[in-house]
Amino acid sequence: MKARPLLLVMLSFVPFVSCTKKSAEGSGRFTYTTTTTAPQTWNPTDWGISNEGTILSFTSSGLYTFVLNETRDGSVISCELAADFPQDVTAEYAGNPLYGIPSDATAGYAWRVPLRHDALWEDGTAITADTWDYSLRQFLNPQMKNYRASNFYQGSTALANAEAYYNGTGTWDDVGFVKNDDYTVTFIFTKALSEFFFEYGMSGPTLVHPDLYEANKKQTGDIIKSAYGTKKEFYASHGPYKITTYQPEKEMLLERNENWFGWHDPAYKDQYQTTHISLQFIESHSTALSLFLQGKIDDVSLSGADYEKYRNSDFILYTPTSYTVKLTLNSDWAALKKEETKGINHTLLSYIDFRHALSLSIDRQKYIDSMGASSDPGYALLNYLYVADPENGTLFRDTPQAEQAQCELYGTSSVDDITGYDRHLAAQYFQMAYDKALAAGDIKPGDKVQIDFHTYNDEEGFQRAVNFFRDSINEASKGTSLEGRITIKQIADEDFLRNMVKGAVDCGITGWGGGSYDPYGVLWCYCDPIVCHEYGLRPETKTLTIEIDGTPITKTYYEWYIELNEGTYAQADRDTRNLILARCEQGLLGTYTMIPLTYSISTSLYSQRTVEGSEDFVNTLVDGYGGLRFMTYTMDDAEWADYCAQNNNQLTY
C-alpha cells in the first residue's frame, strides 16, 4: 500500500476525552457491533442514505483512500485498488476533438491508473480493467437512470461525453474512459482537476460484480433496474469484509473477506483488527442505549437527557460532521392547497414572508439546549468542516466571500453577531404574510393554519423537537392576526424523505453532508432538482444574479452549479469560485425553504474495550479518528463477555 502525505490542517477545536487503554495482542474474535437503520439497497449505483454507504465502506474499496499518518495527527492518501498513484497523461489527449480537451492543455484532464493485479471479488473472480469498464457503463446506463450516475456525468469527476451517453444521445466508446490493457485504465474529464481531487473523487465505492449485477436486472416500463445490493445473494464484496447473513429489518452480519488483497499485504499490518461486524437494525434509542450498557453493542449515540447524564463520561466521543441539520419547507401553493379542508389552511406556507417569520422565530442555541445536544447553531448550508483550499486547510466559512454573504443575509456587520433569531421581527413577517394571503383570498379570518410536521418516528426526541418549534411559533406570533391560530401536527412517517420530494410533506427535518473537501460540488444537494428536498423551490428554473468582475450574470441555480463544477468557472480562481458558492448559498437561504438549525456534532459513547485510532479528531477523510480501519480492542469477544458478566451485564459509563 503506497501512501502520500497531505498538507491538511487537523481540526482541534472540538473537545475529546482521551483514554489510556492499550490494545490487546490476542488473536481471538473481535466483533464490532453497532446499530443502524435498515438499508433499502447498498447497490453502488443507487444507494442514497448514510447507513447504506456504511455497508459499502465495509465491503468495497476505491482506487485511493485516506488513512491516518504515522503520527496519527493527520492523514495521507493511500493506494487501494490502484497499484500506484495516477499519472497525468493530458498531453496525450490535448487537442483531441473527441474529448474536447484544449490543444494547449498540459495537465489535469486525463489520469492513467495502474490497477492491482491481486484484487479479487469474494468469489475469487479477478478485478480487471474490464470490471471498471462494465461498472462505469452501468453507472451511466441510459436505460437505468441510476441515482449515483451524476458522480460521473456532473461535477468535478464528470467524464468526457458521459452526460451525452447517460441521456441516450452518445455511444459508450466516446465516454472518457479508456482500457489501456487488462490492468491499466485512463480517465478523461470534461474539466481539468488536480491530483488531489482525482484521488479524492475516486475514493468511493464504484465497482459492481458484472455477473450478479447483470443477472438481477429487471425492466419496469421504460426503466431497467438491478436488484444488486438488496440481498446477500445479490451482492459481492471486494473490500475487507463480506456479508454472511442479512435479515431485513433485523440485522446484517459480516466477516473478513479472505480474498481481500489487504490481508496478504504487509502494508496493512496492524489495521482492521476487527474480524466480524454485526449491524443491528434498531430504531429505538432507548433499546440501543440499554444494549450498550449491557455490553451488547460497542457504541451508542447520545441525545436529550442521555447527553446530560453522560457528558462527563471518560468514554464520550465528540465527532464533528459535515452535516447541516435544517428545516425543509414545502413552498408549492398547489401541493399545499390539496391538503386543505374547511377552516384548515396550509397554503400560508407558500408565502415567503411566513417562512421568513418561521426562521426568525427559532432561537438556535435554545433549540440545541432543549434537545440536550452538543451541536453548534447552524446559520448556513455548509458548516465549518468544508475546506476551500486543501493545500493550506482554509475553510470555506472563513473566506471573505462566505462571511460577507452571510452577514448580508442576516443583516449583521460580523458573523460573530449572527443569531438568526428576532421574535419581534418574526411577528412583523407573520402579519405581512397574513395580510397578503387575506387580500389574495388564500385565507379567511376564522381559518386555522396547520403545518404537518413529518418525523421518522414518534420517539421522544422528535416529539421534543416538534414541541420546541410549536412553542417558538406561538410565542413569535403573539400580538398578530395569527396568534393562537398556528398549529403543528406531528406525523410519524418513516418514508418522509421520499414523500417530501413528492410534495406530500409540509415540513420536516433533513440534513445534507459529505464531500467536505469539495464545497463547490455540495451545491448538487440543493441545486439539482432530482435530489433537492425542498418541494416547490425548482432550482432548474429559479434564477440568481451574481456580479463577477463588475458584470451581473444571471443563471438558474442548477446552471450555476454546473458552471461552477464543470463549466466556465470550474477552473476559475479560488476567489471567484468562493464568490459564486457564497452567493448561491445566500440566495438559497433567502428563499426560506431551507432553514438551518444546527451544525451536527455526533456525540456518542464508545465501549470500554474499544480504542480509537487517534485520541484527537483529525478530519472527515479518516472518519474523524481513524475509523474501523484503525480501531483496536483491549479484549476479544470471549474476554469481553466475561468482563460484562462480572459486572452483572450492567456497565457503568
Secondary structure as GFF3:
##gff-version 3
##sequence-region A 1 653
A	DSSP	beta_strand	3	5	.	.	.	ID=ss1
A	DSSP	beta_strand	31	36	.	.	.	ID=ss2
A	DSSP	alpha_helix	50	59	.	.	.	ID=ss3
A	DSSP	beta_strand	64	68	.	.	.	ID=ss4
A	DSSP	beta_strand	75	79	.	.	.	ID=ss5
A	DSSP	beta_strand	87	88	.	.	.	ID=ss6
A	DSSP	alpha_helix	90	93	.	.	.	ID=ss7
A	DSSP	beta_strand	110	114	.	.	.	ID=ss8
A	DSSP	alpha_helix	129	139	.	.	.	ID=ss9
A	DSSP	three_ten_helix	147	149	.	.	.	ID=ss10
A	DSSP	alpha_helix	150	153	.	.	.	ID=ss11
A	DSSP	alpha_helix	162	166	.	.	.	ID=ss12
A	DSSP	three_ten_helix	172	174	.	.	.	ID=ss13
A	DSSP	beta_strand	177	181	.	.	.	ID=ss14
A	DSSP	beta_strand	184	188	.	.	.	ID=ss15
A	DSSP	alpha_helix	195	201	.	.	.	ID=ss16
A	DSSP	alpha_helix	210	215	.	.	.	ID=ss17
A	DSSP	beta_strand	217	220	.	.	.	ID=ss18
A	DSSP	beta_strand	223	226	.	.	.	ID=ss19
A	DSSP	three_ten_helix	232	234	.	.	.	ID=ss20
A	DSSP	beta_strand	241	247	.	.	.	ID=ss21
A	DSSP	beta_strand	251	256	.	.	.	ID=ss22
A	DSSP	three_ten_helix	261	264	.	.	.	ID=ss23
A	DSSP	three_ten_helix	266	268	.	.	.	ID=ss24
A	DSSP	beta_strand	276	281	.	.	.	ID=ss25
A	DSSP	alpha_helix	285	293	.	.	.	ID=ss26
A	DSSP	beta_strand	299	301	.	.	.	ID=ss27
A	DSSP	alpha_helix	305	310	.	.	.	ID=ss28
A	DSSP	beta_strand	316	329	.	.	.	ID=ss29
A	DSSP	alpha_helix	333	337	.	.	.	ID=ss30
A	DSSP	beta_strand	344	345	.	.	.	ID=ss31
A	DSSP	three_ten_helix	347	350	.	.	.	ID=ss32
A	DSSP	alpha_helix	352	360	.	.	.	ID=ss33
A	DSSP	alpha_helix	364	371	.	.	.	ID=ss34
A	DSSP	beta_strand	376	377	.	.	.	ID=ss35
A	DSSP	beta_strand	387	389	.	.	.	ID=ss36
A	DSSP	beta_strand	394	395	.	.	.	ID=ss37
A	DSSP	three_ten_helix	396	398	.	.	.	ID=ss38
A	DSSP	alpha_helix	400	410	.	.	.	ID=ss39
A	DSSP	three_ten_helix	415	417	.	.	.	ID=ss40
A	DSSP	alpha_helix	423	440	.	.	.	ID=ss41
A	DSSP	beta_strand	448	455	.	.	.	ID=ss42
A	DSSP	alpha_helix	460	476	.	.	.	ID=ss43
A	DSSP	beta_strand	486	492	.	.	.	ID=ss44
A	DSSP	alpha_helix	496	500	.	.	.	ID=ss45
A	DSSP	beta_strand	507	512	.	.	.	ID=ss46
A	DSSP	three_ten_helix	521	523	.	.	.	ID=ss47
A	DSSP	alpha_helix	524	527	.	.	.	ID=ss48
A	DSSP	beta_strand	543	548	.	.	.	ID=ss49
A	DSSP	beta_strand	551	556	.	.	.	ID=ss50
A	DSSP	alpha_helix	557	565	.	.	.	ID=ss51
A	DSSP	alpha_helix	574	589	.	.	.	ID=ss52
A	DSSP	beta_strand	594	606	.	.	.	ID=ss53
A	DSSP	beta_strand	610	611	.	.	.	ID=ss54
A	DSSP	three_ten_helix	620	622	.	.	.	ID=ss55
A	DSSP	alpha_helix	627	630	.	.	.	ID=ss56
A	DSSP	beta_strand	632	633	.	.	.	ID=ss57
A	DSSP	alpha_helix	637	646	.	.	.	ID=ss58
###
